[in-house]
Each structure stands twice: as C-alpha cells, then as structure tokens.
Amino acid sequence: MIWIKRWVKDFFFLSHSQVNGFVVLVPLLVLILFSAPVWQWFVSQRPKDFSKDRATLDSLIALWEVHPTEKIDRDEKLEMVNRKFTMFDPNMASADELTLLGFSSSLSRRIVNYRAKGGRFRTKSDLLKIYGMDSSLYQQLYTFIDIPVKKPEPGKIDYTPKKALPSKVISTFDLNQADTSQLKKVYGIGEKLSLRIVKYRDALGGFMRMEQVLEVYGLDSAVVNRLGKVAYVETGFLPKKLNINRADEHQLAAHPYFRRTAAKAIVAYRFQHGEFKALDELGKIHTLDQKTIEKIVPYLTIEE
C-alpha cells in the first residue's frame, strides 16, 4: 500500500492528504461502476417464480368458459346489438324498437306521443327537436335513420320560383382603352388580373383580337367569355408598332411575341445584311418560325 501511495504522489504530484483521498475514492468509484452489472447477473441467476402468472391465466380461462345460461344472455345481447345497428324510420318505429336502438324508455315514449299528436319527422335533424334527445346518440344512429322522401303526386307540385337576383349591368367598353376599374367589373377579374391584362396589352402594343386575352397568365376561357360579352376590339384598330430597324435587342426581347434568342438573331441579321427592306425578310432568319412571324408582323414596321 505504501508503494502505491508513493507512486500516486510522484505521478500526480499530490500532497499526502490528497494521496489518501485518492486511494479511498478510486475503489469506491470502481465499486459503484460495477455494482449494477453484478446485481443484474445475480438476479438473472435466481430461479423465477411463475405461480402468480399461472393464477392469473387460470382466472382468465375460467372467465372464458361461459356457462350455458350466460351464453344465452350473451346471444340475446348480440342480437340486440345487431338490431341496434339496422335502418329504422322514426315515424314508424314502436317504443320498444326505439328502446332496443338505444333510446331511453322515456324518450321513446316521448317520440311516440309526438307522432300521436300529428308530429312527423321530415328530416333526420328533426329528432334533435325532441326534448331529451342526446346528440351523441343522434350522431351514432345518424347513418341508420331512414326517412323515406315523399314524392309529390303528379299535378300537385307546389313550386314557387325563387326571385331572380338582379343582374349587374355592365356597359360595353373598348378593351384597348379600358382601365383596371372597368376590367374589375367583370366577374372573375380582380385587382391582380386587371393589372396583368393592362400590362400585357401595353407590352403587346394593343389587342387586335379578343382571343389574344387568353395569352394573359391566369385568365381561363370562362372569364374571357364573360369579358367578351362586355368588351370589344374596335374595327380597324392599329396597334403600336415597333421599328425593327431601330429597336435594340432589349426592346425587341421586351415584346411578348419575341424570345431573347429571336431578338439576338434579328440584331445579328441586321448587322450582317443592313436594315430590313421589307418585313418578308424575317423569313430568312432560321430561328424564327412561320407562326411567330405571322403573330409579330402586325406589330412591326420598317418605316420611321
């Protein structure tokens, strides 16, 4: 023991009292660390007593073995449950049948008395009007309530037409002159869509046909049809035209019918061959397809 203390003192540079505490503390820590595994091993080696578990199993088996009279009671309860979850008409069911369905005896009598006084359940929710009706029971039996719908006899249809709501009259307007307030009067066009239509129209240079409104993002055909009933494009309308010999690449690409690649190709063609003499020369640019040319030509010019 003395040489252990001397070694600890020299190795850790401890005082005499610290060495004594160290020698006592280390064995305690080792004991604490290994006590739990040792205890678990000791417990696992002890013989296990299953007598309590056997007694519990025996009692469960005894409960499982049903006495004949108890079996009859159980069958009757099952029959009641099966009868409970069947379709029933509250206008026809007797008090006993309602009781079997889960209604209290007093509530069953109350329903029968309600019918005897001329009352009738026309909808399922009419049951909730009966005093004492439990909403939870109503929800449980809701899908099983069967109230036949009485079809009206021919010639005795009592039909009262509903009053038609006054339609909102919108005066017609020129689509190329309309502002956002006029556009918002059309059902389905709000603040964002109206601004989007005006912005697209200005970038395009004006609408030449009503079908062009379909090109606006977010507009469906139903809204465009409603818009077409109150808006029009003036006959002979001349859109704002873009000079193809003066516009730079940025100006060309800003038009909705031009892509960035097409704008670059036009500027490059103009640099190589000089100014366009006619708009037909656009067909010589391979990156432009015929459909795009037909769409864009009405918005282009070569004149100052």
BALOBA-1460 file (C-alpha; in Angstrom, 3 decimals):
// residues 304
<rec num="1" residu="m" x="0.000" y="0.000" z="0.000"/>
<rec num="2" residu="i" x="2.884" y="2.341" z="0.822"/>
<rec num="3" residu="w" x="4.459" y="1.928" z="-2.592"/>
<rec num="4" residu="i" x="1.092" y="2.609" z="-4.255"/>
<rec num="5" residu="k" x="0.757" y="5.862" z="-2.353"/>
<rec num="6" residu="r" x="4.313" y="6.804" z="-3.227"/>
<rec num="7" residu="w" x="3.700" y="6.090" z="-6.925"/>
<rec num="8" residu="v" x="0.467" y="8.128" z="-6.974"/>
<rec num="9" residu="k" x="2.162" y="11.012" z="-5.184"/>
<rec num="10" residu="d" x="5.084" y="11.071" z="-7.630"/>
<rec num="11" residu="f" x="2.966" y="10.595" z="-10.763"/>
<rec num="12" residu="f" x="0.195" y="13.137" z="-9.989"/>
<rec num="13" residu="f" x="2.268" y="15.496" z="-7.804"/>
<rec num="14" residu="l" x="-0.203" y="15.257" z="-4.900"/>
<rec num="15" residu="s" x="0.163" y="16.020" z="-1.252"/>
<rec num="16" residu="h" x="-0.007" y="13.345" z="1.453"/>
<rec num="17" residu="s" x="-3.676" y="14.071" z="2.316"/>
<rec num="18" residu="q" x="-4.644" y="14.141" z="-1.381"/>
<rec num="19" residu="v" x="-2.984" y="10.784" z="-1.934"/>
<rec num="20" residu="n" x="-5.017" y="9.265" z="0.941"/>
<rec num="21" residu="g" x="-8.263" y="10.633" z="-0.538"/>
<rec num="22" residu="f" x="-7.312" y="9.344" z="-3.984"/>
<rec num="23" residu="v" x="-6.628" y="5.839" z="-2.679"/>
<rec num="24" residu="v" x="-10.013" y="5.746" z="-0.939"/>
<rec num="25" residu="l" x="-12.007" y="7.370" z="-3.789"/>
<rec num="26" residu="v" x="-10.817" y="5.168" z="-6.668"/>
<rec num="27" residu="p" x="-12.003" y="1.845" z="-5.132"/>
<rec num="28" residu="l" x="-15.367" y="3.428" z="-4.341"/>
<rec num="29" residu="l" x="-15.809" y="4.546" z="-7.939"/>
<rec num="30" residu="v" x="-14.916" y="1.082" z="-9.211"/>
<rec num="31" residu="l" x="-17.411" y="-0.464" z="-6.804"/>
<rec num="32" residu="i" x="-20.183" y="1.891" z="-7.913"/>
<rec num="33" residu="l" x="-19.500" y="1.303" z="-11.612"/>
<rec num="34" residu="f" x="-19.607" y="-2.483" z="-11.405"/>
<rec num="35" residu="s" x="-22.344" y="-2.874" z="-8.784"/>
<rec num="36" residu="a" x="-25.237" y="-2.615" z="-11.284"/>
<rec num="37" residu="p" x="-23.947" y="-5.296" z="-13.723"/>
<rec num="38" residu="v" x="-23.105" y="-7.597" z="-10.822"/>
<rec num="39" residu="w" x="-26.588" y="-7.150" z="-9.358"/>
<rec num="40" residu="q" x="-28.264" y="-7.869" z="-12.715"/>
<rec num="41" residu="w" x="-26.223" y="-11.020" z="-13.124"/>
<rec num="42" residu="f" x="-27.139" y="-12.122" z="-9.606"/>
<rec num="43" residu="v" x="-30.857" y="-11.559" z="-10.209"/>
<rec num="44" residu="s" x="-30.783" y="-13.416" z="-13.526"/>
<rec num="45" residu="q" x="-29.328" y="-16.479" z="-11.783"/>
<rec num="46" residu="r" x="-32.152" y="-16.682" z="-9.261"/>
<rec num="47" residu="p" x="-34.985" y="-19.167" z="-10.036"/>
<rec num="48" residu="k" x="-38.128" y="-17.410" z="-11.337"/>
<rec num="49" residu="d" x="-41.484" y="-17.911" z="-9.668"/>
<rec num="50" residu="f" x="-44.378" y="-18.077" z="-12.182"/>
<rec num="51" residu="s" x="-47.054" y="-19.012" z="-9.647"/>
<rec num="52" residu="k" x="-48.733" y="-15.562" z="-9.798"/>
<rec num="53" residu="d" x="-48.781" y="-15.647" z="-13.607"/>
<rec num="54" residu="r" x="-50.318" y="-19.131" z="-13.586"/>
<rec num="55" residu="a" x="-53.028" y="-17.969" z="-11.187"/>
<rec num="56" residu="t" x="-53.841" y="-15.028" z="-13.476"/>
<rec num="57" residu="l" x="-54.048" y="-17.298" z="-16.515"/>
<rec num="58" residu="d" x="-56.296" y="-19.760" z="-14.658"/>
<rec num="59" residu="s" x="-58.690" y="-16.969" z="-13.721"/>
<rec num="60" residu="l" x="-58.818" y="-15.769" z="-17.357"/>
<rec num="61" residu="i" x="-59.539" y="-19.306" z="-18.580"/>
<rec num="62" residu="a" x="-62.333" y="-19.589" z="-16.037"/>
<rec num="63" residu="l" x="-63.866" y="-16.395" z="-17.366"/>
<rec num="64" residu="w" x="-63.519" y="-17.663" z="-20.940"/>
<rec num="65" residu="e" x="-65.589" y="-20.779" z="-20.212"/>
<rec num="66" residu="v" x="-69.131" y="-19.440" z="-20.491"/>
<rec num="67" residu="h" x="-71.935" y="-21.054" z="-18.578"/>
<rec num="68" residu="p" x="-74.894" y="-22.154" z="-20.761"/>
<rec num="69" residu="t" x="-77.246" y="-19.625" z="-19.165"/>
<rec num="70" residu="e" x="-74.630" y="-16.920" z="-19.556"/>
<rec num="71" residu="k" x="-74.250" y="-17.916" z="-23.226"/>
<rec num="72" residu="i" x="-77.978" y="-17.338" z="-23.771"/>
<rec num="73" residu="d" x="-77.706" y="-13.879" z="-22.204"/>
<rec num="74" residu="r" x="-74.723" y="-13.116" z="-24.386"/>
<rec num="75" residu="d" x="-76.565" y="-14.219" z="-27.533"/>
<rec num="76" residu="e" x="-79.506" y="-12.007" z="-26.601"/>
<rec num="77" residu="k" x="-77.156" y="-9.050" z="-26.127"/>
<rec num="78" residu="l" x="-75.539" y="-9.741" z="-29.511"/>
<rec num="79" residu="e" x="-78.970" y="-9.858" z="-31.102"/>
<rec num="80" residu="m" x="-79.796" y="-6.520" z="-29.500"/>
<rec num="81" residu="v" x="-76.583" y="-5.051" z="-30.847"/>
<rec num="82" residu="n" x="-77.331" y="-6.367" z="-34.335"/>
<rec num="83" residu="r" x="-80.837" y="-4.961" z="-34.162"/>
<rec num="84" residu="k" x="-79.473" y="-1.682" z="-32.881"/>
<rec num="85" residu="f" x="-77.400" y="-1.061" z="-35.970"/>
<rec num="86" residu="t" x="-80.161" y="-1.506" z="-38.556"/>
<rec num="87" residu="m" x="-82.076" y="1.054" z="-40.580"/>
<rec num="88" residu="f" x="-85.172" y="2.442" z="-38.883"/>
<rec num="89" residu="d" x="-87.827" y="5.047" z="-39.586"/>
<rec num="90" residu="p" x="-88.550" y="7.237" z="-36.533"/>
<rec num="91" residu="n" x="-92.028" y="7.848" z="-37.976"/>
<rec num="92" residu="m" x="-92.873" y="4.119" z="-37.833"/>
<rec num="93" residu="a" x="-90.760" y="2.518" z="-35.076"/>
<rec num="94" residu="s" x="-92.549" y="1.488" z="-31.890"/>
<rec num="95" residu="a" x="-91.448" y="2.469" z="-28.385"/>
<rec num="96" residu="d" x="-89.931" y="-0.991" z="-27.775"/>
<rec num="97" residu="e" x="-87.989" y="-0.842" z="-31.031"/>
<rec num="98" residu="l" x="-86.689" y="2.620" z="-30.192"/>
<rec num="99" residu="t" x="-85.577" y="1.368" z="-26.784"/>
<rec num="100" residu="l" x="-83.652" y="-1.505" z="-28.373"/>
<rec num="101" residu="l" x="-81.945" y="1.044" z="-30.630"/>
<rec num="102" residu="g" x="-80.536" y="2.853" z="-27.604"/>
<rec num="103" residu="f" x="-83.218" y="5.432" z="-26.807"/>
<rec num="104" residu="s" x="-84.241" y="5.696" z="-23.178"/>
<rec num="105" residu="s" x="-87.742" y="4.457" z="-22.329"/>
<rec num="106" residu="s" x="-88.953" y="7.961" z="-21.521"/>
<rec num="107" residu="l" x="-87.515" y="9.359" z="-24.767"/>
<rec num="108" residu="s" x="-89.071" y="6.500" z="-26.751"/>
<rec num="109" residu="r" x="-92.499" y="7.277" z="-25.270"/>
<rec num="110" residu="r" x="-91.965" y="10.973" z="-25.974"/>
<rec num="111" residu="i" x="-91.266" y="10.252" z="-29.644"/>
<rec num="112" residu="v" x="-94.369" y="8.039" z="-29.932"/>
<rec num="113" residu="n" x="-96.533" y="10.710" z="-28.231"/>
<rec num="114" residu="y" x="-95.112" y="13.337" z="-30.598"/>
<rec num="115" residu="r" x="-96.248" y="11.244" z="-33.561"/>
<rec num="116" residu="a" x="-99.640" y="10.561" z="-31.988"/>
<rec num="117" residu="k" x="-100.292" y="14.310" z="-31.788"/>
<rec num="118" residu="g" x="-99.674" y="14.680" z="-35.520"/>
<rec num="119" residu="g" x="-95.946" y="15.350" z="-35.434"/>
<rec num="120" residu="r" x="-93.756" y="13.976" z="-38.180"/>
<rec num="121" residu="f" x="-90.036" y="13.713" z="-38.761"/>
<rec num="122" residu="r" x="-89.317" y="15.038" z="-42.234"/>
<rec num="123" residu="t" x="-85.538" y="15.179" z="-41.887"/>
<rec num="124" residu="k" x="-83.054" y="13.391" z="-39.659"/>
<rec num="125" residu="s" x="-82.253" y="16.578" z="-37.750"/>
<rec num="126" residu="d" x="-85.915" y="16.820" z="-36.637"/>
<rec num="127" residu="l" x="-85.083" y="14.200" z="-33.989"/>
<rec num="128" residu="l" x="-82.966" y="16.782" z="-32.180"/>
<rec num="129" residu="k" x="-86.115" y="18.830" z="-31.593"/>
<rec num="130" residu="i" x="-87.419" y="16.174" z="-29.201"/>
<rec num="131" residu="y" x="-86.741" y="17.132" z="-25.593"/>
<rec num="132" residu="g" x="-84.090" y="14.920" z="-24.018"/>
<rec num="133" residu="m" x="-82.560" y="13.749" z="-27.313"/>
<rec num="134" residu="d" x="-78.863" y="13.008" z="-26.759"/>
<rec num="135" residu="s" x="-76.706" y="14.497" z="-29.527"/>
<rec num="136" residu="s" x="-74.090" y="11.747" z="-29.144"/>
<rec num="137" residu="l" x="-76.740" y="9.053" z="-29.659"/>
<rec num="138" residu="y" x="-78.056" y="11.008" z="-32.640"/>
<rec num="139" residu="q" x="-74.586" y="11.046" z="-34.210"/>
<rec num="140" residu="q" x="-74.196" y="7.322" z="-33.536"/>
<rec num="141" residu="l" x="-77.507" y="6.424" z="-35.219"/>
<rec num="142" residu="y" x="-77.407" y="9.115" z="-37.930"/>
<rec num="143" residu="t" x="-76.457" y="6.788" z="-40.799"/>
<rec num="144" residu="f" x="-79.172" y="4.286" z="-39.765"/>
<rec num="145" residu="i" x="-82.060" y="6.768" z="-39.771"/>
<rec num="146" residu="d" x="-84.186" y="6.051" z="-42.828"/>
<rec num="147" residu="i" x="-86.864" y="8.651" z="-43.548"/>
<rec num="148" residu="p" x="-88.454" y="7.970" z="-46.960"/>
<rec num="149" residu="v" x="-88.781" y="11.015" z="-49.170"/>
<rec num="150" residu="k" x="-92.372" y="11.528" z="-50.175"/>
<rec num="151" residu="k" x="-92.588" y="12.138" z="-53.892"/>
<rec num="152" residu="p" x="-95.137" y="14.750" z="-54.944"/>
<rec num="153" residu="e" x="-98.147" y="13.483" z="-56.829"/>
<rec num="154" residu="p" x="-98.474" y="14.489" z="-60.490"/>
<rec num="155" residu="g" x="-100.410" y="17.695" z="-60.889"/>
<rec num="156" residu="k" x="-99.929" y="18.678" z="-57.257"/>
<rec num="157" residu="i" x="-96.463" y="20.171" z="-57.425"/>
<rec num="158" residu="d" x="-96.251" y="23.248" z="-55.286"/>
<rec num="159" residu="y" x="-93.386" y="25.078" z="-56.910"/>
<rec num="160" residu="t" x="-92.683" y="28.645" z="-56.040"/>
<rec num="161" residu="p" x="-89.932" y="30.042" z="-58.252"/>
<rec num="162" residu="k" x="-87.192" y="31.843" z="-56.469"/>
<rec num="163" residu="k" x="-86.835" y="35.506" z="-57.105"/>
<rec num="164" residu="a" x="-84.059" y="36.086" z="-59.575"/>
<rec num="165" residu="l" x="-81.318" y="38.301" z="-58.289"/>
<rec num="166" residu="p" x="-80.967" y="41.480" z="-60.270"/>
<rec num="167" residu="s" x="-78.114" y="41.034" z="-62.723"/>
<rec num="168" residu="k" x="-75.311" y="43.527" z="-62.629"/>
<rec num="169" residu="v" x="-75.481" y="45.594" z="-65.804"/>
<rec num="170" residu="i" x="-72.060" y="46.469" z="-67.233"/>
<rec num="171" residu="s" x="-71.761" y="48.911" z="-70.089"/>
<rec num="172" residu="t" x="-69.583" y="47.789" z="-73.003"/>
<rec num="173" residu="f" x="-66.119" y="49.237" z="-73.371"/>
<rec num="174" residu="d" x="-63.141" y="49.229" z="-75.710"/>
<rec num="175" residu="l" x="-60.629" y="46.656" z="-74.490"/>
<rec num="176" residu="n" x="-57.695" y="48.742" z="-75.684"/>
<rec num="177" residu="q" x="-58.931" y="51.832" z="-73.820"/>
<rec num="178" residu="a" x="-60.192" y="50.172" z="-70.633"/>
<rec num="179" residu="d" x="-58.562" y="50.802" z="-67.272"/>
<rec num="180" residu="t" x="-58.384" y="48.433" z="-64.317"/>
<rec num="181" residu="s" x="-61.629" y="49.717" z="-62.752"/>
<rec num="182" residu="q" x="-63.614" y="48.752" z="-65.861"/>
<rec num="183" residu="l" x="-61.957" y="45.341" z="-66.097"/>
<rec num="184" residu="k" x="-62.677" y="44.555" z="-62.432"/>
<rec num="185" residu="k" x="-66.412" y="44.872" z="-63.080"/>
<rec num="186" residu="v" x="-66.256" y="41.552" z="-64.938"/>
<rec num="187" residu="y" x="-66.828" y="38.590" z="-62.627"/>
<rec num="188" residu="g" x="-63.588" y="36.649" z="-62.180"/>
<rec num="189" residu="i" x="-61.232" y="39.586" z="-62.770"/>
<rec num="190" residu="g" x="-59.746" y="41.083" z="-59.635"/>
<rec num="191" residu="e" x="-57.040" y="43.583" z="-58.875"/>
<rec num="192" residu="k" x="-54.125" y="41.370" z="-59.940"/>
<rec num="193" residu="l" x="-55.700" y="40.101" z="-63.146"/>
<rec num="194" residu="s" x="-56.811" y="43.557" z="-64.240"/>
<rec num="195" residu="l" x="-53.278" y="44.919" z="-63.755"/>
<rec num="196" residu="r" x="-51.865" y="41.903" z="-65.603"/>
<rec num="197" residu="i" x="-54.199" y="42.493" z="-68.582"/>
<rec num="198" residu="v" x="-53.259" y="46.175" z="-68.839"/>
<rec num="199" residu="k" x="-49.540" y="45.408" z="-68.521"/>
<rec num="200" residu="y" x="-49.691" y="42.700" z="-71.196"/>
<rec num="201" residu="r" x="-51.718" y="44.979" z="-73.508"/>
<rec num="202" residu="d" x="-49.164" y="47.788" z="-73.190"/>
<rec num="203" residu="a" x="-46.230" y="45.427" z="-73.780"/>
<rec num="204" residu="l" x="-48.004" y="43.951" z="-76.794"/>
<rec num="205" residu="g" x="-48.969" y="47.280" z="-78.331"/>
<rec num="206" residu="g" x="-52.698" y="46.644" z="-78.085"/>
<rec num="207" residu="f" x="-55.100" y="43.749" z="-78.664"/>
<rec num="208" residu="m" x="-56.076" y="43.130" z="-82.292"/>
<rec num="209" residu="r" x="-58.389" y="40.201" z="-81.448"/>
<rec num="210" residu="m" x="-60.290" y="39.185" z="-78.324"/>
<rec num="211" residu="e" x="-58.607" y="35.758" z="-78.441"/>
<rec num="212" residu="q" x="-55.309" y="37.400" z="-77.509"/>
<rec num="213" residu="v" x="-56.612" y="37.958" z="-73.976"/>
<rec num="214" residu="l" x="-56.218" y="34.210" z="-73.445"/>
<rec num="215" residu="e" x="-52.455" y="34.767" z="-73.615"/>
<rec num="216" residu="v" x="-52.594" y="36.629" z="-70.284"/>
<rec num="217" residu="y" x="-51.374" y="34.367" z="-67.498"/>
<rec num="218" residu="g" x="-54.114" y="33.354" z="-65.053"/>
<rec num="219" residu="l" x="-57.120" y="34.002" z="-67.321"/>
<rec num="220" residu="d" x="-59.245" y="30.993" z="-68.211"/>
<rec num="221" residu="s" x="-61.678" y="30.657" z="-71.082"/>
<rec num="222" residu="a" x="-64.763" y="31.195" z="-68.885"/>
<rec num="223" residu="v" x="-63.532" y="34.604" z="-67.720"/>
<rec num="224" residu="v" x="-62.532" y="35.544" z="-71.272"/>
<rec num="225" residu="n" x="-66.039" y="34.617" z="-72.475"/>
<rec num="226" residu="r" x="-67.585" y="36.896" z="-69.844"/>
<rec num="227" residu="l" x="-65.138" y="39.624" z="-70.809"/>
<rec num="228" residu="g" x="-66.032" y="39.180" z="-74.481"/>
<rec num="229" residu="k" x="-69.689" y="39.957" z="-73.730"/>
<rec num="230" residu="v" x="-68.909" y="43.453" z="-72.465"/>
<rec num="231" residu="a" x="-65.596" y="44.318" z="-74.138"/>
<rec num="232" residu="y" x="-64.735" y="44.701" z="-77.809"/>
<rec num="233" residu="v" x="-61.801" y="45.471" z="-80.062"/>
<rec num="234" residu="e" x="-62.558" y="48.381" z="-82.321"/>
<rec num="235" residu="t" x="-62.636" y="47.525" z="-86.012"/>
<rec num="236" residu="g" x="-59.591" y="48.820" z="-87.843"/>
<rec num="237" residu="f" x="-57.578" y="49.231" z="-84.658"/>
<rec num="238" residu="l" x="-53.896" y="49.916" z="-85.384"/>
<rec num="239" residu="p" x="-51.546" y="48.674" z="-82.667"/>
<rec num="240" residu="k" x="-48.416" y="50.440" z="-81.516"/>
<rec num="241" residu="k" x="-45.658" y="49.269" z="-83.840"/>
<rec num="242" residu="l" x="-42.009" y="48.563" z="-83.176"/>
<rec num="243" residu="n" x="-39.419" y="49.748" z="-85.714"/>
<rec num="244" residu="i" x="-37.411" y="46.639" z="-86.484"/>
<rec num="245" residu="n" x="-34.530" y="48.709" z="-87.910"/>
<rec num="246" residu="r" x="-34.183" y="50.941" z="-84.840"/>
<rec num="247" residu="a" x="-35.073" y="48.725" z="-81.871"/>
<rec num="248" residu="d" x="-32.169" y="47.203" z="-79.991"/>
<rec num="249" residu="e" x="-32.022" y="43.706" z="-78.559"/>
<rec num="250" residu="h" x="-33.549" y="44.722" z="-75.217"/>
<rec num="251" residu="q" x="-36.502" y="46.488" z="-76.849"/>
<rec num="252" residu="l" x="-37.199" y="43.547" z="-79.133"/>
<rec num="253" residu="a" x="-36.996" y="40.991" z="-76.307"/>
<rec num="254" residu="a" x="-39.440" y="43.065" z="-74.227"/>
<rec num="255" residu="h" x="-42.235" y="42.282" z="-76.696"/>
<rec num="256" residu="p" x="-44.313" y="39.248" z="-75.616"/>
<rec num="257" residu="y" x="-44.018" y="37.621" z="-79.057"/>
<rec num="258" residu="f" x="-40.217" y="37.744" z="-79.131"/>
<rec num="259" residu="r" x="-37.819" y="35.480" z="-77.284"/>
<rec num="260" residu="r" x="-34.327" y="36.585" z="-76.292"/>
<rec num="261" residu="t" x="-32.786" y="34.285" z="-78.922"/>
<rec num="262" residu="a" x="-35.035" y="35.717" z="-81.657"/>
<rec num="263" residu="a" x="-34.130" y="39.279" z="-80.659"/>
<rec num="264" residu="k" x="-30.427" y="38.441" z="-80.849"/>
<rec num="265" residu="a" x="-30.887" y="36.810" z="-84.261"/>
<rec num="266" residu="i" x="-32.673" y="39.888" z="-85.674"/>
<rec num="267" residu="v" x="-29.983" y="42.254" z="-84.437"/>
<rec num="268" residu="a" x="-27.256" y="39.961" z="-85.805"/>
<rec num="269" residu="y" x="-29.003" y="39.700" z="-89.200"/>
<rec num="270" residu="r" x="-29.375" y="43.476" z="-89.342"/>
<rec num="271" residu="f" x="-25.680" y="43.889" z="-88.527"/>
<rec num="272" residu="q" x="-24.630" y="41.481" z="-91.295"/>
<rec num="273" residu="h" x="-27.078" y="42.470" z="-94.057"/>
<rec num="274" residu="g" x="-28.026" y="46.017" z="-93.205"/>
<rec num="275" residu="e" x="-31.505" y="47.364" z="-92.497"/>
<rec num="276" residu="f" x="-34.612" y="45.401" z="-93.398"/>
<rec num="277" residu="k" x="-36.116" y="46.497" z="-96.697"/>
<rec num="278" residu="a" x="-39.325" y="44.553" z="-96.106"/>
<rec num="279" residu="l" x="-40.841" y="42.539" z="-93.283"/>
<rec num="280" residu="d" x="-40.785" y="39.463" z="-95.509"/>
<rec num="281" residu="e" x="-37.046" y="39.263" z="-94.847"/>
<rec num="282" residu="l" x="-37.845" y="37.892" z="-91.372"/>
<rec num="283" residu="g" x="-38.410" y="34.559" z="-93.075"/>
<rec num="284" residu="k" x="-34.700" y="34.382" z="-93.850"/>
<rec num="285" residu="i" x="-33.882" y="34.131" z="-90.138"/>
<rec num="286" residu="h" x="-33.840" y="30.422" z="-89.371"/>
<rec num="287" residu="t" x="-34.517" y="30.843" z="-85.648"/>
<rec num="288" residu="l" x="-37.921" y="32.416" z="-86.389"/>
<rec num="289" residu="d" x="-40.713" y="30.008" z="-87.279"/>
<rec num="290" residu="q" x="-43.574" y="30.989" z="-89.568"/>
<rec num="291" residu="k" x="-46.144" y="31.021" z="-86.747"/>
<rec num="292" residu="t" x="-44.125" y="33.538" z="-84.737"/>
<rec num="293" residu="i" x="-43.624" y="35.721" z="-87.820"/>
<rec num="294" residu="e" x="-47.355" y="35.802" z="-88.542"/>
<rec num="295" residu="k" x="-48.070" y="36.846" z="-84.961"/>
<rec num="296" residu="i" x="-45.402" y="39.531" z="-84.739"/>
<rec num="297" residu="v" x="-45.613" y="41.179" z="-88.185"/>
<rec num="298" residu="p" x="-48.709" y="43.328" z="-87.360"/>
<rec num="299" residu="y" x="-46.678" y="44.894" z="-84.515"/>
<rec num="300" residu="l" x="-43.576" y="45.703" z="-86.630"/>
<rec num="301" residu="t" x="-42.658" y="48.392" z="-89.098"/>
<rec num="302" residu="i" x="-39.627" y="49.410" z="-91.148"/>
<rec num="303" residu="e" x="-40.759" y="52.982" z="-91.590"/>
<rec num="304" residu="e" x="-39.719" y="55.891" z="-89.412"/>
